[in-house]
Amino acid sequence: MGRGSRFTWRCSRGIEDGLCPLACVALEPDRNAELPTLQGFFLQLVPEVRLNSYPGLAKACTAYGMSEAELRAHLPEHNPVDRLAPLARARVPIYHIHGDADTVVPLEENSGELARRYRALGGTITLNVIAGKGHDLWPGWFQCEELVDFVLVHARRAAVHQTEPPPGPGASFR
């Protein structure tokens, strides 16, 4: 994989649309083996990061090809909130935007818990909590100035890293 950039955007539409993109760290360990060499960021709206919170193990188990009991027994291997260490080591910044009135994907059990764990691992996360908003497609999610600024800053950084030639014999460093 080598050096490159990765921008992951997801507005979840439930279990049928796939689980939280942070789960890729758990679902694709070979692809993410070189994650510490990547430049990129994660941006998520009202994200589900605890399978036992949402969508619930009974629904999530089918996405993993397991029974509910098997998924429960192996939850730390698949639960996105339990798979943050590679992202923190790679210094991948995360931006979550979540409504405090979300009853489908509860804020504290998902984005709140992820933020606490990611910071404890030394990762950088911005958790933007929107007062009075639930789990919906409110246009303000996509018009948030802080979200746009985060994307622009990190996309520019990723683009700079992507255009730099990889170091090799005779390479000069600035």
C-alpha positions as CSV (number, residue, x, y, z in Angstrom):
1,M,0.0,0.0,0.0
2,G,2.8,2.4,0.8
3,R,2.3,6.1,1.3
4,G,-1.0,7.6,0.2
5,S,-4.0,9.5,1.4
6,R,-7.3,8.2,2.6
7,F,-10.5,10.2,3.2
8,T,-13.4,8.3,4.6
9,W,-16.9,9.8,4.6
10,R,-20.0,8.0,5.8
11,C,-23.5,9.0,6.6
12,S,-24.9,5.7,7.8
13,R,-28.1,4.4,6.5
14,G,-28.2,1.5,8.9
15,I,-27.0,-2.1,8.9
16,E,-27.9,-2.7,5.3
17,D,-25.6,0.1,4.2
18,G,-22.7,-1.4,6.1
19,L,-21.3,-0.7,9.5
20,C,-19.3,2.3,10.7
21,P,-16.3,2.8,8.5
22,L,-14.1,2.6,11.6
23,A,-14.9,-1.1,11.4
24,C,-12.6,-1.4,8.4
25,V,-9.7,-1.5,10.9
26,A,-11.2,-4.7,12.3
27,L,-12.7,-6.2,9.1
28,E,-9.6,-5.6,6.8
29,P,-6.5,-6.2,9.0
30,D,-4.3,-7.1,6.1
31,R,-5.3,-4.0,4.1
32,N,-4.6,-1.8,7.2
33,A,-1.3,-3.4,8.2
34,E,0.5,-0.3,6.9
35,L,-2.0,2.1,8.3
36,P,0.7,4.0,10.3
37,T,2.2,5.2,7.0
38,L,-1.0,6.7,5.7
39,Q,-2.2,10.2,5.8
40,G,-5.9,10.6,6.0
41,F,-8.9,11.2,8.3
42,F,-12.3,10.0,9.2
43,L,-15.5,12.1,9.1
44,Q,-18.8,10.6,10.4
45,L,-22.3,11.9,10.9
46,V,-24.3,10.3,13.7
47,P,-22.0,7.2,13.6
48,E,-22.7,3.8,15.2
49,V,-19.5,2.6,16.8
50,R,-20.8,0.2,19.4
51,L,-22.5,-2.8,17.8
52,N,-24.2,-3.7,21.0
53,S,-25.7,-0.2,21.2
54,Y,-26.8,0.1,17.5
55,P,-27.8,-1.8,15.5
56,G,-27.7,-4.4,18.3
57,L,-25.9,-7.8,18.2
58,A,-29.0,-9.6,16.8
59,K,-28.9,-7.5,13.7
60,A,-25.2,-7.0,13.4
61,C,-24.3,-10.7,13.6
62,T,-25.5,-11.3,10.0
63,A,-23.1,-8.7,8.6
64,Y,-20.2,-10.7,10.3
65,G,-21.5,-14.1,9.2
66,M,-21.9,-15.1,12.9
67,S,-24.6,-16.0,15.3
68,E,-25.5,-13.5,18.0
69,A,-23.7,-15.6,20.6
70,E,-20.5,-15.9,18.4
71,L,-20.4,-12.1,17.8
72,R,-20.9,-11.5,21.6
73,A,-18.0,-13.8,22.3
74,H,-15.8,-12.0,19.8
75,L,-17.1,-8.5,20.1
76,P,-13.8,-6.8,20.9
77,E,-12.4,-8.1,17.6
78,H,-15.2,-6.5,15.6
79,N,-16.6,-3.6,17.6
80,P,-15.3,-0.4,16.0
81,V,-14.9,1.4,19.3
82,D,-12.6,-1.4,20.5
83,R,-10.4,-1.2,17.3
84,L,-9.1,2.4,17.6
85,A,-5.4,1.8,18.5
86,P,-4.1,1.5,14.9
87,L,-5.8,4.8,14.0
88,A,-4.4,6.5,17.1
89,R,-0.9,5.2,16.3
90,A,-1.2,6.5,12.8
91,R,-2.4,9.9,14.1
92,V,-5.5,9.8,12.0
93,P,-7.8,12.7,13.1
94,I,-11.4,11.9,13.5
95,Y,-14.4,14.2,13.3
96,H,-17.8,13.1,14.6
97,I,-20.9,15.2,14.4
98,H,-23.8,13.9,16.5
99,G,-27.1,15.2,17.9
100,D,-27.7,15.1,21.6
101,A,-31.3,14.0,21.0
102,D,-30.3,10.9,19.0
103,T,-32.3,8.0,20.4
104,V,-31.4,5.6,17.5
105,V,-27.6,5.8,18.0
106,P,-27.2,7.3,21.5
107,L,-24.5,10.0,21.7
108,E,-22.8,9.0,24.9
109,E,-22.8,5.2,24.1
110,N,-21.3,5.8,20.6
111,S,-19.5,9.1,19.7
112,G,-19.0,10.0,23.4
113,E,-17.4,6.7,24.3
114,L,-15.3,6.7,21.1
115,A,-14.0,10.2,21.9
116,R,-13.0,9.2,25.4
117,R,-11.2,6.0,24.2
118,Y,-9.5,7.7,21.3
119,R,-8.2,10.5,23.4
120,A,-6.9,8.0,26.0
121,L,-5.0,6.3,23.2
122,G,-3.5,9.7,22.2
123,G,-5.7,10.2,19.1
124,T,-7.1,13.5,18.0
125,I,-10.9,13.7,17.7
126,T,-13.4,16.5,17.3
127,L,-16.8,15.7,18.7
128,N,-19.3,18.3,17.5
129,V,-22.5,17.8,19.5
130,I,-25.6,19.5,17.9
131,A,-28.2,20.5,20.5
132,G,-31.7,19.2,19.9
133,K,-30.9,17.1,16.9
134,G,-31.6,13.4,16.5
135,H,-30.8,10.7,14.0
136,D,-32.0,12.4,10.8
137,L,-30.9,14.0,7.5
138,W,-31.1,17.6,8.8
139,P,-29.5,19.8,6.1
140,G,-27.4,21.5,8.9
141,W,-25.3,18.4,9.2
142,F,-23.9,19.1,5.8
143,Q,-23.7,22.9,6.2
144,C,-21.7,22.9,9.4
145,E,-18.7,25.3,9.0
146,E,-16.6,23.4,11.5
147,L,-17.1,20.2,9.5
148,V,-16.2,21.9,6.2
149,D,-13.1,23.5,7.8
150,F,-12.0,20.1,9.1
151,V,-12.4,18.5,5.7
152,L,-10.5,21.3,3.9
153,V,-7.6,21.3,6.4
154,H,-7.1,17.5,6.3
155,A,-7.8,17.1,2.6
156,R,-5.1,19.6,1.9
157,R,-2.6,17.9,4.2
158,A,-3.4,14.6,2.6
159,A,-2.9,16.1,-0.9
160,V,0.5,17.5,0.1
161,H,1.6,14.1,1.4
162,Q,0.2,12.4,-1.7
163,T,2.2,14.6,-4.1
164,E,5.5,14.3,-2.3
165,P,7.7,11.6,-3.9
166,P,8.5,8.7,-1.7
167,P,12.1,8.8,-0.3
168,G,14.5,6.7,-2.2
169,P,18.2,6.5,-3.1
170,G,19.6,10.0,-3.5
171,A,16.4,11.7,-2.3
172,S,16.7,15.1,-0.8
173,F,14.6,16.2,2.2
174,R,13.4,19.8,2.8
